[in-house]
């Protein structure tokens, strides 16, 4: 996979990925560019330091845009938007696995722990994250937001990428 920094001026094609389903299941209601600019202009975010927006390609074909942040050493996967014609083919799971294993190359940080917020009406994302080793952690009080977590741990000198919410190795 090829990971490139999102450029809102030259990568306008990602706006076409925001179909009705994506708008309903992401926080990108107003578009990828608006989402990106909102976070870039947030006083606590520094592009390339604790906030990244990447377009992921498989060869010459871009298939996803991913927004990420790091706070207190924890990676927060803010959004993943996969091109509609390529959804359901395992690409979301594959990019999550690659991000977790090659974080130092992709964003300049080794990733030991990551979180994600997923809406309950998005079972495809829940499945992709679970296949990538994330586990359900909790829901907010209203139940309209689900929190998933992944922690890389060492057990008997081997890296274990799948643990449950109680810390049990799967």
N, C-alpha and C positions, 0 to 999 in steps of 0.2 A: 504494500500500500504506500501511496505517496501522500504526505500531509503537507499542505501549503497554508500559509496565513491567508485568511479571508480578506479580500479587498472589495469593499462595497462598490467601487467604481468599475471594476473590470469583471466581477463575478456576479453580475445581475441575474444570471441563469438560475441561481438558487431560489430566487423569489418565485419561480414557476413551480417549485416543489411544494409550496404552501397551498395544497388543495384543501378542500373542506375538512377532511379527516385531520390533517396536520394542524389546521387552525384550531380545531376542537380539542386536540390532545397535546398542544404545546403552549408555551408562553409567548409565542411569536405571532400573536394575533394581528399585529400591525405590520408584519413583515420582518424578514431577517435583518435587513439594513437598520430598521428602527430598533430592533432588539439589540443589535451590536452597538449602535451609537449610544443607546441608553446606558449600557455598561461601560463603554469607553469613556463616556463623559461623567461617570460616577466618580466622585472624589476619592473613593477608596480603592478604585481599580486602576492598575497600571498595565497597559497592553504589553504583553511579552514578559511581564514580571509575575503578576498574580492573576492575570486574565488573558485568555487566548480564545480565538475563534478560528477554527481550522476547516478547510475544505479537504475532504479525503477522496482520493481517486484510486481506482484499480486500473493501473496502466494509464491510458489517456482519457478514461471515462470518470469524471467526478460523480460520486454517488451519495455523498453526505456532507453536511456541515455540522460541526460540533462546537459548542460553547463550553468553556471550562474556566474554573477559577480555583485558586488555592488560598486557604485561610488556615493559619495555625498548623501547617504541614499536611492538611487533609485536602485532597482533590475533590472538588464539587463538579459533577457533570451537570451543567445547567440545562443544556438542550442537545438533542441529537435529532437531526432532520434528514431522513433518507429520501432520495428521489422516489416518487410514487411508483414508477415502473420497476424499481429494483427492491421494493419492500417485500419482506417475507422470504428472502433468499439467504438469510444468515449473515448479511453484510454488517448489520448493526452489532451483532454478537462478535464478529471477527474484529471489527474496529475497536470494540471495548477491550478485547483480549490483547490486541496489539498495543493499545494505549497503556494498559496496565504493565505489560512486559517491557515496553520500550519508551516509557515516559521520559527518561533522561534525554533520549534523542529527539523526541517529538516536542517536548515543552521545556527541556532543560532541568527537569526535576524527577528524581526517583520517586515512584509512587508506592507507598506502603499501605495507604488507606484511602478509600474513595467512597463518596456518597452520591446518591441520585434521588431526585424527587420525581415521582411518576404519578400521573392522574389515574384513579381507579378505572376510568373508562378507556384505558389504553393497555389492554392485555398483551398486545404484541410487544410493546416495550418492556413490560414486566417479564415476559418470556425471554426476550433477548438479554436483558440484564441477568436473569437467573442462569441462563446458559453460559454467561461469561463469568459466573462465580459470585454474583451479588446475591444477597439474601434480604428478605423483607425484615426491616427493623421495627418500624411502628407506623401508625397513621396519626395524622393530626387529630385534634379533638373532634372536629366536624366529620372526619372520615373522608374528606374530599381530596386529600393528598396522602400518598404513600411514600415512605422513606425506605430506601434500600441502601445497603452498605456492603463493602468488600474490604477485607483486610488480608494483607499478605503476611503470613506468619511462618516461622521456622519450627519444624518439629523433627527431632532426631537428625539435625543438620540438613534437612531438605525443605525447600520452599513449598508451602501448602497454600494454594490459592482459594480453596473453598472451605469456609467455616460457616456455621449457622449463627443466628443472632445471640446465642448463649456462649459462643466461642468454641463449640464442638466441631471437630474436623469431620467433614463429610466425605 
